[in-house]
């Protein structure tokens, strides 16, 4: 609970971040599932607003980056992670890369980049295999 009270004092956090951070503290394995279930229920404009208002603190941004990396490691929602990452970097990329962050965000983004490259390679191999199968089926018909 101490973590939530510290977030409350910062002011700009919504119930989403409180729920998100509470779940991180209580059960780290279900966080990405709960987060993505919540985000999938929102419209694109609501997602943008949620990211703008919820991730103003460096600790919240760091947890969000870790949640994206975990989602990629679980081989789920590759395109959703790419879309969320694009919005996130548009909003907070300069802050993370610049002097406004303590360096943990940059390291987390580098880790996310490694996971993203590995997952993109896996998706590309699956697409290539599917195209090969489709080509074989077309030729035999």
N, C-alpha and C positions, 0 to 999 in steps of 0.2 A: 504494500500500500504506500510505502514511502515514495516509491518511484512515481506513482500517480499524483501524489500531493506536490512533488517537485514540478511535474508537468503542469498542474493546475496553476501554480504561481507564475509560470511563464505567460499565461494568459490566452494565447491564440490557438490553443488546441481544442479540437472538437471531441465529441463523444466517440467518434471513430478511433482516434488515436488512443484515447483512454482504454477502449475495448481492446484494441490491437496490442498495446503495451501490457495490459493486464494478462492477456493470453500468452504473450511472450514469457512473462514471469511464471505463469502457472503450467503451461503445456506447450513447449516449443514445437512439437511435431505436428500439431494441428493448426498452427498459426497460418501457414500459407493457404491451407484449405479454407479456413474461415475468412481470411482476407480476400481471397479470390471469389468466394461465394458472395461476399458483400459487394465487391467491385463489379461483378457480373450483373448484379441486380440494378446497377445505376446506369443512367444515360451517359453518353460521352461528356456532355457539359457538366453533369454532376460529378463525374470522375475528376475532371479538370479542377472543379471547385474544391473537391475533397482533398486532392493533392496540394493545392495552393494553401488551404487553410490548416491542414493537418500536419504537414511536414516542415513547419517553420523551424523547429529545433533540430540541431545536428544529431542528437540521439535518435529522434524519430526518423530522420532521413537514413541513418545508418541501419536501423532495423528494417526499413522498407527495402533497402538494397539487399540485405541478407535474405529477406523474404522472396525477392525476385530470383536470387541465385538458388535458393532452395527449391523454388517452383521449377526452375530449369533442370535441376538435378533430379527431380521426380519425373521428368519427361512429360510434363503436362503444360498445356496452354502456351506453347512457344510463341505464337503470334500475339497473344494477349500480353505476354511479358515484353515483347518487342514494342508494342504500342505504348504500354505503360512506361517503359524505359525512355522512349522518345519524349513523352510529355514530361517525365521527371527531369531529364537532362536539359530540356528547354527551360524549365523553371529554375532548376538549382545547379546546373552544370558549372556555371561560372563561380558560384559560391564555393562549391566543393573543390574545384581546381585552384581557385584563388586562395588568398590568405585568410579568408573568413572561416576556414575549417581547420581542424587540428591535424589533418593528415589521415585520420582513420577513414574518412569518407573516400578519399582517393585510393587507399589500399583496398577498401571494400569494392570500389568500382573496378579496380584491376582484377580482383578475384572474380567478379561478375563477368568481366570480359573473357577470362579464361573459360569459365563455365559456358558462356554464350558461344564461344568458338567451338567448343566440344559438341554442344547440343546442335549448333548449326550444321556441323559436319555430319552428325548422326541423321538429322532431317534430310540433308542433301543425299546421303547414301540411300535412305529409304525412298526418296523421290526417284533417284536413278534406277534403283531396283524395280520400282513400279513401272517406270517408263520402259525398261527392258522387257518386263512381263507383258505389258501392253503391246509392244512391238511384236513379240513372239505370237501373241494371240491374233493380232491383225494379219500376220503373214500366214497363219495356218487356216484362217477362215477364207 
